[in-house]
Amino acid sequence: MMANLQKTKMLSSSDQDIGQYVEPKRGIAPQDIGMYHRIDLPGVEDRGWVWDLRGHEDSYLGRYDFNGKRVLEFGAANGGLTFWMEQQGAEVVALDLSPDIARTSWDVLFGPEDNVTEIKRVMSTRIRGLNNAFWYAHEYLDSKARLLHGTAYDVPTEIGRFDVVTLGAILQHLRDPLGALENAISFTDQSIIITDAVPVFIRDDLQHLPLAYFTPQERLRTPHGGWTWWEVTAEVYVRFLELKGWRVISKAVGSYEHTSGPRKCYTIVAERG
């Protein structure tokens, strides 16, 4: 019983930030985690996932050389890409939401019929599961990566400068993706990597244009409630970056395994001009 009390105390206190970073949790049980990126770890082989990028992380992140680089990762979720980048020799600061919805919340669009209180409760539970999964893998892999709670719009500048900033499947879920991108590039003078889904509501012969499709409709409800926002062509971000003085060095499209089936994603790698 004493061991259980000690474990409970340890887990509850680990929700508190140490400086800007979150104190690592230890002793997470597999049943308390939620998966976004599929990851090979004992005890979680059969857990549900959203993306399975295993073996394709390199192309998903633009075949960038992470060795010796300091990385700021927007939207780490359960850390599937965090720990892969670390294994390539990177020092990673991972940014994601916290279960405290009043402080950090999924940026979703609510409808007039929505039970916002219930949706926020579900959000909090799901985010806690992702945070727990991050720490579960962090402990097993003996990771040195650090987790920071925040939103794409609000990141403390005290964390310093980075060699590269990554945004993997994040921008389309935001009300203001260009505002979030502008914030992201303020943390680096070197490299930015953007990966996002190729729009399915924009015709193939229009993908070369800078277009955005406003996606909210009933069948596209997010699992936690509310609607997501946009489908955006790669050209929007290419032109935005160029206007901000960046040079796009690569743009590629790949197919990746989503829970709904293979999905095409584009990856943009840009450097300061």
C-alpha positions in Angstrom: 0.0 0.0 0.0 2.8 2.4 0.8 4.3 1.8 -2.6 1.0 2.7 -4.2 0.7 5.9 -2.2 4.3 6.8 -3.1 3.6 6.2 -6.8 0.4 8.3 -6.7 2.2 11.1 -5.1 5.0 10.9 -7.7 2.6 11.0 -10.6 0.4 13.8 -9.3 3.4 16.1 -8.5 4.9 15.5 -12.0 2.1 17.6 -13.6 4.0 20.6 -12.4 6.5 22.5 -14.6 10.1 22.7 -13.6 11.1 26.1 -14.9 9.8 26.1 -18.5 9.9 22.3 -18.8 7.6 19.6 -17.4 9.0 17.2 -14.8 9.3 13.7 -16.3 6.7 11.2 -15.2 7.8 7.7 -14.3 5.9 4.5 -13.6 3.1 5.2 -16.2 0.9 2.1 -16.7 0.2 1.0 -20.3 -3.6 1.3 -19.8 -3.2 5.0 -19.0 -1.7 6.0 -22.3 -3.1 7.2 -25.6 -1.3 6.8 -29.0 -1.1 9.2 -31.9 2.1 8.0 -33.6 2.5 4.2 -33.6 5.6 3.2 -31.7 7.2 -0.2 -30.9 7.3 -0.5 -27.2 6.5 -3.4 -24.8 3.0 -3.3 -23.5 1.6 -1.0 -26.1 1.7 -3.1 -29.3 -2.0 -3.3 -29.6 -2.9 0.3 -28.6 -4.9 2.3 -31.2 -2.9 4.9 -33.2 -3.6 7.6 -35.8 -0.4 7.6 -37.8 2.1 4.8 -38.4 5.3 6.5 -39.6 7.6 3.7 -38.6 10.4 3.3 -41.1 9.3 6.4 -43.0 10.3 9.1 -40.5 13.2 10.2 -42.6 11.1 11.1 -45.7 8.3 12.5 -43.5 10.8 15.0 -42.1 12.3 15.9 -45.4 15.5 13.7 -45.1 17.0 16.4 -42.9 20.2 15.6 -41.1 19.3 15.9 -37.4 22.7 14.8 -36.0 24.0 17.5 -33.6 21.0 19.7 -34.1 18.9 21.4 -31.5 15.2 20.8 -32.5 12.0 22.5 -31.4 9.1 20.1 -32.3 5.6 21.6 -32.5 2.9 19.0 -31.7 4.9 16.1 -30.2 1.8 14.0 -29.2 3.1 10.8 -27.8 6.7 11.4 -29.1 6.9 9.1 -32.0 9.0 11.6 -34.0 10.6 13.1 -30.9 12.4 10.0 -30.0 13.3 9.2 -33.6 15.0 12.6 -34.0 16.8 12.0 -30.8 18.0 8.7 -32.0 19.4 10.5 -35.1 21.6 12.6 -32.7 19.3 15.6 -32.1 18.6 17.4 -28.8 14.8 17.8 -28.8 12.5 20.1 -27.0 9.0 18.8 -27.6 6.0 21.2 -27.4 2.5 19.9 -26.8 -0.7 20.6 -24.9 -1.4 19.9 -21.3 -4.6 18.4 -19.7 -5.3 21.9 -18.3 -7.7 23.0 -21.0 -8.1 26.5 -19.6 -4.4 26.9 -20.2 -3.8 24.9 -23.4 -6.6 23.6 -25.6 -7.0 22.0 -29.0 -7.8 24.8 -31.3 -11.2 23.6 -32.5 -14.3 25.2 -33.8 -17.4 24.6 -31.7 -21.0 24.6 -33.1 -24.0 26.0 -31.3 -25.3 22.5 -30.4 -22.0 21.4 -28.8 -21.7 20.5 -25.1 -18.5 22.5 -24.7 -18.0 21.4 -21.1 -18.1 17.7 -22.1 -15.9 18.2 -25.1 -13.3 19.9 -23.0 -13.5 17.1 -20.5 -12.8 14.6 -23.3 -10.0 16.8 -24.6 -8.4 16.9 -21.2 -8.6 13.1 -20.9 -7.1 12.5 -24.4 -4.3 15.0 -23.9 -3.4 13.4 -20.6 -3.2 10.0 -22.3 -0.8 11.4 -25.0 1.3 13.1 -22.3 1.4 9.8 -20.4 2.4 7.9 -23.6 5.2 10.4 -24.1 6.6 9.8 -20.6 6.1 6.0 -21.0 8.3 6.0 -24.0 10.7 8.6 -22.5 11.4 6.3 -19.6 11.7 3.1 -21.6 14.1 4.7 -24.1 16.1 6.6 -21.4 15.4 9.7 -23.4 16.9 13.2 -22.6 14.2 15.0 -24.6 12.3 17.7 -22.7 8.6 18.4 -22.9 7.1 21.9 -22.8 3.4 22.6 -22.4 2.0 25.3 -24.6 0.2 26.1 -27.9 1.5 26.8 -31.3 0.8 30.5 -30.8 2.3 30.8 -27.3 5.8 29.5 -26.7 8.1 31.0 -24.0 11.1 32.7 -25.6 13.2 31.7 -22.6 13.8 28.2 -24.2 16.3 29.8 -26.5 17.2 29.4 -30.2 17.1 26.2 -32.3 18.8 24.9 -35.4 15.6 23.5 -36.8 11.8 23.8 -36.0 9.4 21.0 -37.1 5.7 21.2 -37.6 4.3 17.7 -38.4 0.6 17.6 -39.2 -0.1 20.6 -37.0 -1.0 23.6 -39.1 -4.2 22.3 -40.7 -5.7 21.9 -37.2 -5.3 25.6 -36.3 -7.5 28.6 -36.7 -4.5 30.7 -37.7 -1.9 28.4 -39.3 0.1 31.4 -40.7 0.2 33.0 -37.3 1.5 29.8 -35.8 4.1 29.4 -38.5 5.2 33.0 -38.0 5.7 32.2 -34.3 7.5 28.9 -35.1 10.1 30.5 -37.4 10.9 33.1 -34.8 12.8 30.4 -32.9 15.3 29.6 -35.6 17.7 31.4 -37.9 18.5 28.2 -39.8 15.8 25.6 -40.8 12.1 24.9 -40.7 10.3 21.6 -41.7 6.6 21.6 -42.4 4.7 18.3 -43.0 0.9 18.3 -43.6 -1.8 16.4 -45.4 -2.3 17.0 -49.1 -5.8 18.5 -49.4 -8.3 16.0 -50.5 -11.0 18.7 -51.2 -8.7 20.5 -53.7 -8.4 19.0 -57.1 -5.0 17.7 -58.2 -4.7 20.2 -61.0 -5.1 23.0 -58.5 -2.6 21.8 -55.9 0.2 24.1 -57.3 -1.9 27.2 -56.4 -1.9 28.9 -52.9 -5.3 27.6 -51.8 -7.0 26.8 -48.5 -10.3 24.9 -48.1 -12.4 25.6 -45.0 -13.2 22.0 -43.9 -15.8 22.1 -41.1 -18.7 19.7 -41.9 -20.5 17.1 -39.7 -18.7 14.1 -41.0 -15.3 15.7 -40.2 -15.9 16.0 -36.5 -12.7 15.4 -34.5 -12.7 12.4 -32.1 -12.7 14.8 -29.1 -15.4 17.0 -30.5 -15.6 20.3 -32.4 -14.3 20.7 -36.0 -10.9 21.1 -37.4 -10.2 24.1 -39.7 -8.3 24.0 -42.9 -6.9 22.0 -45.8 -4.0 24.1 -47.2 -1.9 23.5 -50.2 1.9 23.4 -49.9 2.2 26.5 -52.1 0.6 28.7 -49.3 3.5 27.9 -47.0 6.1 28.1 -49.7 5.0 31.6 -50.7 4.6 32.7 -47.0 8.2 31.5 -46.2 9.6 33.2 -49.3 7.9 36.5 -48.3 9.5 36.1 -44.9 13.0 35.8 -46.4 13.3 32.0 -46.4 14.5 29.7 -49.2 12.7 26.5 -49.9 15.3 23.8 -50.5 13.0 20.8 -50.9 9.3 20.0 -51.4 8.2 16.4 -51.7 5.0 14.3 -51.4 4.9 10.9 -49.8 2.3 8.3 -48.8 2.0 7.4 -45.1 -0.2 5.0 -43.1 -3.2 6.7 -41.4 -5.7 4.8 -39.3 -8.2 5.5 -42.2 -5.8 4.2 -44.8 -2.8 5.6 -46.8 -2.7 9.4 -46.8 -0.5 11.7 -49.0 1.5 14.3 -47.1 3.8 17.0 -48.4 7.0 18.0 -46.7 8.6 21.4 -47.1 12.2 22.1 -45.9 13.3 25.7 -45.9 16.4 27.6 -44.8 16.9 31.3 -44.0 17.8 33.1 -47.2 
